[in-house]
Amino acid sequence: MDTTTLDLEYQVIRNKPIAKFRYKGTHSKPVRRTVLITGLEQNVITGYEVREGNELRDAEDEVIKSFTKDAILDLERFAASADVCW
């Protein structure tokens, strides 16, 4: 996906902008997520959620969500894909 042609409200980070992970939120089982990262903090990742389970979205739909470190089940894989050390 070429993020330079998207008309987004928030700027997507340039270095490894896509994170893929399984997330255990309030639902009964972990759900696969794919996120275009707009911000990384010590315990939170924020970005455009383009995949939630089997549902795919366009980034232009502007679904911004935040995910906490504690609920990301495959944290090692996420850290490798997003170049983040938590």
Secondary structure in CASP SS format (residue, H / E / C, confidence):
PFRMAT SS
TARGET T0000
AUTHOR 0000-0000-0000
METHOD secondary structure of the structure
MODEL  1
M C 1.00
D C 1.00
T H 1.00
T H 1.00
T H 1.00
L C 1.00
D C 1.00
L C 1.00
E C 1.00
Y C 1.00
Q C 1.00
V C 1.00
I C 1.00
R C 1.00
N C 1.00
K C 1.00
P C 1.00
I E 1.00
A E 1.00
K E 1.00
F E 1.00
R E 1.00
Y E 1.00
K C 1.00
G C 1.00
T C 1.00
H C 1.00
S C 1.00
K C 1.00
P C 1.00
V E 1.00
R E 1.00
R E 1.00
T E 1.00
V E 1.00
L E 1.00
I E 1.00
T E 1.00
G E 1.00
L E 1.00
E C 1.00
Q C 1.00
N C 1.00
V E 1.00
I E 1.00
T E 1.00
G E 1.00
Y E 1.00
E E 1.00
V E 1.00
R E 1.00
E E 1.00
G C 1.00
N C 1.00
E E 1.00
L E 1.00
R C 1.00
D C 1.00
A H 1.00
E H 1.00
D H 1.00
E C 1.00
V C 1.00
I E 1.00
K E 1.00
S E 1.00
F E 1.00
T E 1.00
K H 1.00
D H 1.00
A H 1.00
I E 1.00
L C 1.00
D C 1.00
L H 1.00
E H 1.00
R H 1.00
F H 1.00
A H 1.00
A H 1.00
S H 1.00
A H 1.00
D C 1.00
V C 1.00
C C 1.00
W C 1.00
END
